[in-house]
Amino acid sequence: MTLYNLLDQHLFLPIGDLVYGSRVQAKLKELRRTDRLDAAQLRQLQDAKLQRLVRHCYDTVPYYTQLFDRLGIKPEQIKTREDLALLPVLTKQTIRDNYDNLFSTAISPKRWRKSSTGGSTGMPLKFCTDTAEWSSWKASTLRAWEWYGLQLGDKIFSLGGSSINKKKQLFSFKGLYDRVIMRNYKYSSADVTDESMHRNYVEMMKLKPAALRGYGSALYILARYIEKQHLPVCPIKVILTTGEVLMPEYRRKLEEVFHAPLYDAYGAGDGGILSHECPEHQGLHITEEACIIEITDKQGHPLPDGQVGQVCATDLDNYVFPFLRYHVGDMAYIKTEPCPCGRASRLIGEVMGRAGRLMYNKQGVPISPTVLPMMFYPHLDYHNTEYQKTYYKIDKFQIRQDRNGDLLILLKLKDPSEPHEQFNYIIDNYRNHFTGSEVQLQFVDDIPCLPSGKEDYCVSEYEYQA
């Protein structure tokens, strides 16, 4: 452990908590203590948190008060995760229809942290959290990193979508938190040309990070570039992937090129999902202390462990905008056998709902599916408030690439009477990335599911021959 590691853990992180009003350090200590609880102890902790949350929802959240009363359910009836089946599932459409009534009247708006999904299921969504939920998310991540021998204060090179406007954020609290406390240096995965990959490679070699972190597909593209150019790599302790389904070929290539073990994670801010792979690589450990994961059918009926179904999440730490039995939009299953590592937390075996494949333009440049939703913001700038307003006029979208590599973009608007011309920038954004492809924008009344019954925001029949 270096001097910076010590300063970060015992000085910088506590100062960050003090300035921001968060409790990351305290939450991390709690999670270290509960990491090896047996199954009964973990369930007892989870049940107690669930009961407090349900009571809070009934007493202070108008939507849940009305829902419980209409169904004739008392908060005291929901004591365990099995009891949650008494409630209907919460869908994205339900949230849109009841947005204002999903806020707790007991919590001041000053504590709200406005957030949104990036539309990775094709349906953008606004919601809110607070610093307590954010603290749990950070602490869960830090605990998992400790499983791999990664310490707070170790340098991280991140390749993902959240850095599109990193220069603007540099002197914000978030920018300072990322650089000083998390030591997380972010680079954009929006441009994955060889020129961009070379710049990323140079930055990585200058930084000499302990960890690589980002979208599996974006890191895979970087690894392929390094391999193609026969470039040396600096020593890497771990590779951390998140944000999309990790394809087996991504894992193999990344571990081969960077000579480091890879650990995957699956999370969702809407729903509070937190799960991380451990060194046994047998699945993703659910952070049971912070969330409840059920696997259900479309109607919300619980399915047995081992059976694939809808991911249904209850966020145990979000008291501002509570999510009870929320259908995230992903498909997964819970493993029937415990992990050999000895932890009692349940394992997600595989997440199958989100796209994890690469799309290619006609020049053979791969485009990460996780980048595609960003192109629905003018100038790819999703931090700009005015651009967000334009984006939120979109209800659902789907990108279809045919066998010739041309694109048809289906757009369902919340208000069909909105002038269609204002969305022409989407065509330009996609043409800039899919050079040589025809791009058409089609406004539709609805976007059907795939033949498999899943909703997917990108569908490609194009096979680029390298």
Secondary structure, DSSP 8 states (H G I E B T S, - for coil): --HHHHHIIIIIHHHHHHHHT--HHHHHHHHHHHTT--HHHHHHHHHHHHHHHHHHHHHH-HHHHHHHHHHT--GGG--SGGGGGGS--B-HHHHHHTGGGGS-TTS-GGG-EEEE---TTS---EEEE-HHHHHHHHHHHHHHHHHTT--TTS-EEEEEGGGTTHHHHTTSHHHHIIIIIS-EEEEE-S--SHHHHHHHHHHHHHH--SEEEE-HHHHHHHHHHHHHHT------SEEEE-SS---HHHHHHHHHHH-S-EEEEEEETTTTEEEEE-TT-SSEEE-TTTEEEEEE-TT--B--TTS-EEEEEEESS--SS--SSEEEEEEEEE-SS--TT---S-EEEEE-SS--S-EE-TTS-EE-TTTGGGGGSGGG-TT-HHHHHHHTTEEEEEEEE-TTS-EEEEEEESSTTS-GGGGHHHHHHHHHHSTT--EEEEE-S-----TTS---SEEE------
